[in-house]
Amino acid sequence: MPFLTGRYLWRTAYSDGVGLGEAAPLVIETHRVTLGSLAKGRGYATAAIGKWHLGLGMAQKTDWNAPLSPGPLSVGFDYFFGLAANVNNQPDAYVENDQIFDRAPGQVVAIEGKGKDRKTVGVSPLRQPNEVMSKLTAKATHWIEENRAHPFFLYFAPNAVHEPVTPSAAFTGSPFGKYGDFIHELDWSVGQILATLEKDRLLSNTLIIFTSDNGGALNVHLEESMVALKAGLAINGPLRDGKGSEWEGGFREPFIVWWPGKVPAGTVCDDIICLTDVLGTLAGIMKAPIPEGNAEDSFDVGASWFGASASAAPRQSVVLQAESAAEYAIREGPWKMIERLTPPPFQSSGKDIEKRIIERRKHWPDHNQLYNLADDPAETKDVSAEHPDVVARLMRILKDARDDHATRPGLAQKP
């Protein structure tokens, strides 16, 4: 949601982003500017293909037989094809636009049973986990072909390498097991999209962003990642921990920008940016005004994308939030401060997530932690005692960000 709306998740009614139910209502307000509506407003054809997991409809429990609206089509996308949530969530069906795809004629779509025995009825054929990536990729390339004659914006959210790890049978043999196979399938998928753009002579005039919303999962319950780690795959490189944690392995992501003639080839930028900044940056590129009250935490970081000097970097800090609404950190330059935990009631619906957080809290220091990521990217040494002034400054920035209704320049003020 922050990627699509340019707003920190903790500002929303759904402040804990882990555990959104598979049958939850849409969590983006339909009047809010999104990447889709921003592009659509400038004359682009728009599509969202892949995992949605932002809710469908308005009811507290989705009726899969009714139009699934509001949904992607209500927040700026002309076309949607993909998953309501994750591959391991019900229903075992795709959604196209605002309808369940492949509904069995004359049958009611329902989810029957409990726990591991849950199954979808009223859909034929059922969605098969190891075919999802190829299906989504085919839909994405086909949509590009259909819209190649005019400007378009595609939000492609593949299920790889999110759990469950279910690579196609065509991708086997990685020394890192199924996790490695799934990475290969993701590489193939990206290659298919690039090949389509190249065939249609669009590659040189297309802005492409490749990134992720969180670090790789290192939880012991995900067997495939444990196999990959034991085989020597550094899922999050030298960074500490992974998805859902307060450490850099949970937050620091690859962010690749390709735009021939605009983004200098082969360059690396060390500026701090956030996924919320994509909206503000694309608005700057398209010269599209952002309506008041929108994209509250979205900076135009075009200077970082296009190779300007580090002194021109528009964003100086970024607020980070882990699995629980209580777990905040802030990054500024080489410094990262993790706020002392003051646990509120859990908001997540995932019991396994609650257990992991409870276990972490047993070992949580009773003070604000500080790490110098330039010297210690693996966050092994807490230097808060040596730099109380830095801790105090970062706490003020974090408090101001939470007290104000926005962090984007020109918007920050008390609500």
N, C-alpha and C positions, 0 to 999 in steps of 0.2 A: 504493500500500500504506500509506503513513503516514496518508492520509486515512481509510482504513477501519479501521486498527488503533490510531491514536494513538501510534505509535512511530516514531522516526527510522529511516530506512532503513538507515543505517550500523550500527545495532545488530543487524541481521539477518544470517543466513548469506549473503544476497544483498546485499552492501554496496554494489555498484555497480548502480544502477537502470536503466542504459541498456543495451539489447542483450539483454534476456531473450528467449530463443529462442521461436519460435512453437509448438514442440512440447515446451516445458519442463514439469516437474511443478509442482504448486501450491506457491507460496512462502509462503503463510500457514499457520501451524500450525492444525489444526482445533480445538484446545482453546482457542485465543486468542479473546478478545472482539473483535468487530468492530461496526461500526455496525449491520449486519444482525442479529447475535445480540443486541445490546443492545436494539434495538427489539422483536425477536421475543419476548424475555424479558418485555417489558411488555405483551404481548398484541397487538402490531401485526402485520398482514400485511406481508410484506417482499418486495421484488423488486429485482433488479439487471438493468438493461436497457442494452445498449450494449457498448462496448469493455471487455473483461476484462483480458487481457494480464498475468495473475498466475499463469499456469500451470494445467494441468488434469491430473488423475490423479497417480500416484506414480512411474510409470516415467520414466527419463531421456529417453525419446523416446515421445511420445504415440501410442497406438494409437487412431486415429480411428474404428475399428469397435467398440470396446469402450465400456462406460459411462465417460464422462469424469468420473470421480470418484476422489478428492475434488475438488471444485470449488466454485462459488458456493453450491450447495445444502448443502455441508458446513460453511460458515462463516456461517450465519445467514439465508440467503435462501430463501424459499419457492418463488420462481420466478426463472428466468434466461432471457433471450433476448438474443443478441448475437454479438459477434465473439470468437474465441479470442484474437486479438491485434489487429494493425492491418489496414486494408483491403488493403494491399499484401502481407500475409503469407498464406501458404497455411494451411489449405485455403480455397478460394473458396466457402465455405459458412457459414451461420449455425449457431449452437449453441442448442438449446432444452433447458433443464434440464441433463441430462447426456448428450444425444445430438446427433449431427449432424442438422441439419434438412434436409428434402428429399433424403434418401438415395434413390438409384435402386433400386427393388426388385430383389433378387437380385444386386446388384453390390457389390463391395468398394470402400470409400473409400480412395483412395491418392493420394499426391502423386508425380507422375512428372516426369522431366527434371531439368535443372540450370539455375541462373542465371535469365535472362530467359525461358527456355523451360519453366520449371516450370509444371505445370498439375495441376488436381484432376480425378480421375475418380471415378465412383461417386456423383455428386451431380447432380440435375437438377430445376429449373434451377440453374445456377451463380449465385452471388451477383454482382450487377453493381455496381461501385463507385459509380456516380452514383445508385443507388437506395437506398443504405444508410441515409441520413438519413431519408428518408420512411418506410422500413420500420421503423426503430427508433422513430420518433415515433408511428407508428400502433400499435405494440405497447405503448408507454408509455401512450398515452391509453386504449387498450382495457383495459389492466390497471387503470387508475384507475377506469374505469367499472365493472369487475367487483367492485372492492373499496371502492366509495364508501360502503357502508352501515356500515363499521366503521373503526377507526383503521388507517392504513397508512403505511409508509415505503418510498419509491421512491428508489433510487440510479440516476440516469439519467446515463450517460456517453457522450454522442454522439461520433461520429468527427470532426465538424467542430470546429475548423478544422485538425485534425492532417493532416499529409501522408499520402497523396497528396491533393492538392486536387482534389476530384471533385464539384463541385456538380451538382445535378439540372438537366436542360434547362429546367425551369420557372424557374430563377433565372439570368438572363443580363442583361447590360447595365450592370453596375457599372463606373464609371469606373476602378476599381482592378483590373479584370480578374477572373480566376477566383477569386482570393483574396477579393476583395470580394463576388463572387457567393456564395461559401461562407459568408461572414459573414452575408449576407442569409438564407441557408437556415437557419443556426443561429438567427437571430432569429425566423424563421417557426416553427421547431420549438418554441422556448420559448413562443411565442405560442399554439401549438396546445395545449400542456399547460395554460397559464393559462386558455385558453378552456374547456377541459374542466372544470377545477376550478370556474370561474365558472358554467357551465351546471348543474353538480351542486350548486351552492350551498355549495361547500367552500372557496372562495377566502379568505373572511374568517377562517377557522379553520384555515388551513394555514401552517406554517412552511416557507418556501422559501429555499434558499441557492443562489446562482449564483456559481461561481468557476472557476478553472482550476488545473491542477497545475504549470504552468510558463509562461514567457513565450513570445511568438511566435518562430517560427523565422526567423532572418535569414541562414542559411547560404547561400552563393552557389550551392550545388548545388540549392536549392529555387527553381526559376525563377519560380514564381508569386509568391513573396514579394518577389523582386527587382523584378518588374513592378509590384507594388502600391507598393513603396517609391518607385520612380522616378515613379509617378503622383501621389505626395504622401500616401499613407496612412502615418501614423505608427504602425506596428504595435505598438511598445512605448512610444509617447509619447516623452518626452525622455530616457528611461532608456538606459543604455549596453548594447549587445549584446542577446542574446536567449537562447532556449532552450539549456540545456546549459552556459552560461557561468557564471563566478563573479560576474558583474556583476548589477546590479539588474534589467536587462531580462530576465534569466533567472529571477529569484525573485519580484519584486514583482507581485502578481496583483490583478485585480478581485475583490472579495469583497462580494457584495450579499446582505443579509438582509432578507426581507419577512415580517412577521407583524403584520397590522393590530391595533392596540390594545396591542401588546406592544413593538414596535420603533418608535420615533418616526419618522414619515414625513419624508423629505427631509433627514435628518441625516447627517453625515459624522463618522467616528471615526478619529483618527490613532494609536490604540494599536497596538502591535505584537502581532499574533496569528500563528498558524501553522495550516496545514491539519490538523495533528495535534490541534488543540484542539477540533475539531468533536465528537469522541467525548465528551470530558470535559464539554463544554458541554451536549450533548444528555442526557448522564447526569444532569447537574444539573437540567435542565428536567423530565426524567421521574422524578426522584428514584430513579434506579436505581444501586445500589452497583456499583462496579467491582471485580471480584475482584483479589486480590493478585497482583502480577506482570504486570498488564496495563496497556495505555495509559500506558506509562512516561513519555511526553513530552507528555501531553495535559492542558492546563490548562482549567479551567472559566472561560471568558472571557465569561460572560453579562453581566458588568458593561459590557464593551465593546459587545456587541450591543444591549443594552437602554438605552443612553444614560446610564450612570452617569458620574461625573466621572473625568477622566483619572487622578486620584490613586488611584482604585480599581482601576486596570488590574492584573490579576493576573500577567501575563507581562511581565518586564522585558527578556528577551533571547531570541534564537532562533538556533540553530545552522543554518548553511546548508551544503549540499554540492552541488558541480557534477557534471559528467559522470563524472569519475574519483573513485575512493575517496580520492585524495590531496588533492582540492581542497576545502578547508574555509574558511568565513568565519563571522563572528559579528556579529550586529546587536544594538545596545543603544542606545535613545534615538536621537539623531541620528548615532551613530557606527556605522561598519561597518569591521571589520578583516578583511582577507584574509590568511590564513596563508601564510608562505613555503612554497613547494612543495618537498616531499621525495618524489619520485615512487616509488611501489611498482610492482610488475608490473601490467600492465593486467589488469582483470577483465572488461572489456566484450568482447562478441563482435562488435561492429560495427567493421569495419576503417576505414570512413570516419570514425567517431568517433575512433578512435585517431590518425588522421592529423591531425584538427583539434586534438586535445590536444597532440600533438607539436609542431605549428606554434606553438601558444600558448606552450609551454614555452621556446621559443627566445628569447622576449622577456620572460620572467618575472623580476621583480626578486629579488635575493637577500636580501630582508628582508620583514618583515610590513608590508603596506600598510594605511593608515588613511585613511578618507574621512569628511567631515562631510556627511551627506546633506541636512541642513537647508539648508546653504549651497551644496552642490554635488551635486544629485541625479543629475547625469550622470557623476559619479565621474571628474572630469578632473584633480583635484589631490590627490596623495598628501601628507597632512600628518603622516605618522608621525614625522618628525624633530622637528616642533614639539610633539608630544604623546606623549612616550615613556611617561608615566604611564598614559595611556589605553590604549596598546598593551599595556602590562604587565598592566593590570587585565583587559582583554578576553582576553588569552592565558590568564590564570588561570581565567576563566569557561569558556572553551572546553576547557581541559585537564580541569577538574572534570567537565564534561558528558560527556566521553569516558571518563574514569576511573570515574565513577559508573555505576550500572546504570539510572539514571533521572534526569529533571529535574523531574518533577511534584512539587509540594510534598508532603512527608511520605514520599516514596519514595526520594529521592536518598541513596544510600549506596554505598560501595565494594562491588563484586560479590564 
